[in-house]
Amino acid sequence: MSPTATPGSTPPAGSPSPGSPLPPAPDPAAAPAAKHPVDQTLPFGKLLGAGLQHVAAMYAGVVAPPLVVGIGVGLSQGEIAFLMSASLFAAGIATLLQTLGFWNIGARLPFVNGVSFAGVAPMLAIAKAEGPEDALPVIYGAVIVAGVFGFLLAPWFCKLIRFFPPVVTGTVITLIGLSLLPVAFNWAQGGNARAEDYGDVKYIGLAAVTLLITVVLRRVLRGFLKQISILLGLVAGTLIALPLGLADFSAVADADVIGFPTPFHFGAPQFTVAAIVSMVIVMIVSMTESTADVIALGQIVDKPADEKTLAAALRADGLGTALSPLFNGFAASAFAQNVGLVAITKVRSRYVVAASGGILILLGLCPFLASVVSLVPQPVLGGVGLALFGTVAASGIQTLAQAGLERGDNVLIVAISLGIGVIPMASEGFYHGFPESMRIILDSGISTGCVAAVLLNLAFNHIGRPGQDEIQEGQPAAAVPVH
């Protein structure tokens, strides 16, 4: 307690004189607040290493759609290589929009954006209907319109977050991981189901060895090396594949050192109603999956996504999609496999993923560098993919642990939603009798499972229960109580 001056005594040193104003109280806002790990920067070396790890995890997913579409359209090998580089360049731009952002665009989370595989089937259908000469211009016109549509829809679509309590988000996150596992299994078997040696022991063995090395590195290493154990596992698996003849150098030998993705290289965009409708449906599917991915990542990095964050993320998806055709790319959306990488490495800085976006742009501008990254054999990717994608499913299970499963209603919500979501994985062709426009949605287990979980949650936890499930606007989904 401060000493008290008696009448006529001299005030203690440092005390304000009688009648003088008191010194201003310290302003708590003036103290620098600690940065959230998402907003922290890393030294350049760590930034580059962790960014490369993200690129390695998503590279195959970015180049696969243009490869399939290029073959379907009948492009030459050189044109297909150009299409792949263009997709890498566009993915880099979309990733920077998502991680760094500007105005109300970008989630500003460690989120990788790339070419959405959801659009491959409808794009092939468009190519078949339009013919080889007009296929890509018509596809690009439809993608531009779909991107603008997604951008404008974002403020309303983001309000779906109030219908994503843990019983829904946990189910959807689990489905994201489960739906990605078949991709890893395909990679582990060689990646080409039509090849005679698909599923050969040498491929599966290489995937198993890569996974084992990755696990051992994760167990014995410390610090930053532990955080990039996935990247080190990829390098080790590739080195093992070299003497076995499982690494293909032909792409490196034929690649140009520099190559800019010339705008509208395949012709000016054309706009047809049927193509636009199909790509708008794809955009809605992608936005549904991105909603789940943003919520999942927000929980993993301990920065739950609210409506504002989700709207900004969806705007970045829409803008990235609309800009992508300018550089000969396709629809851009969130990459769930990188969500698993964040969960494993615990590196939450968005600037790491921004660095990966910069690397993707460089790969798009330098086909030679892009071809070097493509040296990683698919069985090696399959080995680490098993850990990455399984981690996403495990994150969903962690969320379900908070979902009030002691209630039988919530157990039923999870059971039915998971069952519906697993159908396209467990029974390929299950929806073969449905119209192609419907199959775009039905063949996405994430979308069907998500819709089922939301509707069932409404039926059991909202409808007919006034006042019990009111959710404040902007409240993070992770904080939503489950009754």
Secondary structure in CASP SS format (residue, H / E / C, confidence):
PFRMAT SS
TARGET T0000
AUTHOR 0000-0000-0000
METHOD secondary structure of the structure
MODEL  1
M C 1.00
S C 1.00
P C 1.00
T C 1.00
A C 1.00
T C 1.00
P C 1.00
G C 1.00
S C 1.00
T C 1.00
P C 1.00
P C 1.00
A C 1.00
G C 1.00
S C 1.00
P C 1.00
S C 1.00
P C 1.00
G C 1.00
S C 1.00
P C 1.00
L C 1.00
P C 1.00
P C 1.00
A C 1.00
P C 1.00
D C 1.00
P H 1.00
A H 1.00
A H 1.00
A C 1.00
P C 1.00
A C 1.00
A C 1.00
K C 1.00
H C 1.00
P H 1.00
V H 1.00
D H 1.00
Q C 1.00
T C 1.00
L C 1.00
P C 1.00
F H 1.00
G H 1.00
K H 1.00
L H 1.00
L H 1.00
G H 1.00
A H 1.00
G H 1.00
L H 1.00
Q H 1.00
H H 1.00
V H 1.00
A H 1.00
A H 1.00
M H 1.00
Y H 1.00
A H 1.00
G H 1.00
V H 1.00
V H 1.00
A H 1.00
P H 1.00
P H 1.00
L H 1.00
V H 1.00
V H 1.00
G H 1.00
I H 1.00
G H 1.00
V H 1.00
G C 1.00
L C 1.00
S C 1.00
Q H 1.00
G H 1.00
E H 1.00
I H 1.00
A H 1.00
F H 1.00
L H 1.00
M H 1.00
S H 1.00
A H 1.00
S H 1.00
L H 1.00
F H 1.00
A H 1.00
A H 1.00
G H 1.00
I H 1.00
A H 1.00
T H 1.00
L H 1.00
L H 1.00
Q H 1.00
T H 1.00
L C 1.00
G C 1.00
F E 1.00
W C 1.00
N C 1.00
I E 1.00
G C 1.00
A C 1.00
R C 1.00
L C 1.00
P C 1.00
F C 1.00
V C 1.00
N E 1.00
G E 1.00
V E 1.00
S C 1.00
F H 1.00
A H 1.00
G H 1.00
V H 1.00
A H 1.00
P H 1.00
M H 1.00
L H 1.00
A H 1.00
I H 1.00
A H 1.00
K H 1.00
A H 1.00
E H 1.00
G C 1.00
P H 1.00
E H 1.00
D H 1.00
A H 1.00
L H 1.00
P H 1.00
V H 1.00
I H 1.00
Y H 1.00
G H 1.00
A H 1.00
V H 1.00
I H 1.00
V H 1.00
A H 1.00
G H 1.00
V H 1.00
F H 1.00
G H 1.00
F H 1.00
L H 1.00
L H 1.00
A H 1.00
P H 1.00
W H 1.00
F H 1.00
C H 1.00
K H 1.00
L H 1.00
I H 1.00
R H 1.00
F H 1.00
F C 1.00
P C 1.00
P H 1.00
V H 1.00
V H 1.00
T H 1.00
G H 1.00
T H 1.00
V H 1.00
I H 1.00
T H 1.00
L H 1.00
I H 1.00
G H 1.00
L H 1.00
S H 1.00
L H 1.00
L H 1.00
P H 1.00
V H 1.00
A H 1.00
F H 1.00
N H 1.00
W H 1.00
A H 1.00
Q C 1.00
G C 1.00
G C 1.00
N C 1.00
A C 1.00
R C 1.00
A C 1.00
E C 1.00
D C 1.00
Y C 1.00
G C 1.00
D C 1.00
V H 1.00
K H 1.00
Y H 1.00
I H 1.00
G H 1.00
L H 1.00
A H 1.00
A H 1.00
V H 1.00
T H 1.00
L H 1.00
L H 1.00
I H 1.00
T H 1.00
V H 1.00
V H 1.00
L H 1.00
R H 1.00
R H 1.00
V H 1.00
L C 1.00
R C 1.00
G H 1.00
F H 1.00
L H 1.00
K H 1.00
Q H 1.00
I C 1.00
S H 1.00
I H 1.00
L H 1.00
L H 1.00
G H 1.00
L H 1.00
V H 1.00
A H 1.00
G H 1.00
T H 1.00
L H 1.00
I H 1.00
A H 1.00
L C 1.00
P C 1.00
L C 1.00
G C 1.00
L C 1.00
A C 1.00
D C 1.00
F C 1.00
S H 1.00
A H 1.00
V H 1.00
A H 1.00
D H 1.00
A C 1.00
D C 1.00
V C 1.00
I C 1.00
G C 1.00
F C 1.00
P C 1.00
T C 1.00
P C 1.00
F C 1.00
H C 1.00
F C 1.00
G C 1.00
A C 1.00
P C 1.00
Q C 1.00
F C 1.00
T C 1.00
V H 1.00
A H 1.00
A H 1.00
I H 1.00
V H 1.00
S H 1.00
M H 1.00
V H 1.00
I H 1.00
V H 1.00
M H 1.00
I H 1.00
V H 1.00
S H 1.00
M H 1.00
T H 1.00
E H 1.00
S H 1.00
T H 1.00
A H 1.00
D H 1.00
V H 1.00
I H 1.00
A H 1.00
L H 1.00
G H 1.00
Q H 1.00
I H 1.00
V C 1.00
D C 1.00
K C 1.00
P C 1.00
A C 1.00
D C 1.00
E H 1.00
K H 1.00
T H 1.00
L H 1.00
A H 1.00
A H 1.00
A H 1.00
L H 1.00
R H 1.00
A H 1.00
D H 1.00
G H 1.00
L H 1.00
G H 1.00
T H 1.00
A H 1.00
L H 1.00
S H 1.00
P H 1.00
L H 1.00
F H 1.00
N C 1.00
G C 1.00
F C 1.00
A C 1.00
A E 1.00
S E 1.00
A E 1.00
F C 1.00
A H 1.00
Q H 1.00
N H 1.00
V H 1.00
G H 1.00
L H 1.00
V H 1.00
A H 1.00
I H 1.00
T H 1.00
K C 1.00
V C 1.00
R C 1.00
S C 1.00
R H 1.00
Y H 1.00
V H 1.00
V H 1.00
A H 1.00
A H 1.00
S H 1.00
G H 1.00
G H 1.00
I H 1.00
L H 1.00
I H 1.00
L H 1.00
L H 1.00
G H 1.00
L H 1.00
C C 1.00
P H 1.00
F H 1.00
L H 1.00
A H 1.00
S H 1.00
V H 1.00
V H 1.00
S C 1.00
L C 1.00
V C 1.00
P C 1.00
Q H 1.00
P H 1.00
V H 1.00
L H 1.00
G H 1.00
G H 1.00
V H 1.00
G H 1.00
L H 1.00
A H 1.00
L H 1.00
F H 1.00
G H 1.00
T H 1.00
V H 1.00
A H 1.00
A H 1.00
S H 1.00
G H 1.00
I H 1.00
Q H 1.00
T H 1.00
L H 1.00
A C 1.00
Q C 1.00
A C 1.00
G C 1.00
L C 1.00
E C 1.00
R C 1.00
G H 1.00
D H 1.00
N H 1.00
V H 1.00
L H 1.00
I H 1.00
V H 1.00
A H 1.00
I H 1.00
S H 1.00
L H 1.00
G H 1.00
I H 1.00
G H 1.00
V H 1.00
I H 1.00
P H 1.00
M H 1.00
A H 1.00
S C 1.00
E C 1.00
G C 1.00
F C 1.00
Y C 1.00
H C 1.00
G C 1.00
F C 1.00
P C 1.00
E H 1.00
S H 1.00
M H 1.00
R H 1.00
I H 1.00
I H 1.00
L H 1.00
D C 1.00
S C 1.00
G H 1.00
I H 1.00
S H 1.00
T H 1.00
G H 1.00
C H 1.00
V H 1.00
A H 1.00
A H 1.00
V H 1.00
L H 1.00
L H 1.00
N H 1.00
L H 1.00
A H 1.00
F H 1.00
N H 1.00
H C 1.00
I C 1.00
G C 1.00
R C 1.00
P C 1.00
G C 1.00
Q C 1.00
D C 1.00
E C 1.00
I C 1.00
Q C 1.00
E C 1.00
G C 1.00
Q C 1.00
P C 1.00
A H 1.00
A H 1.00
A H 1.00
V C 1.00
P C 1.00
V C 1.00
H C 1.00
END
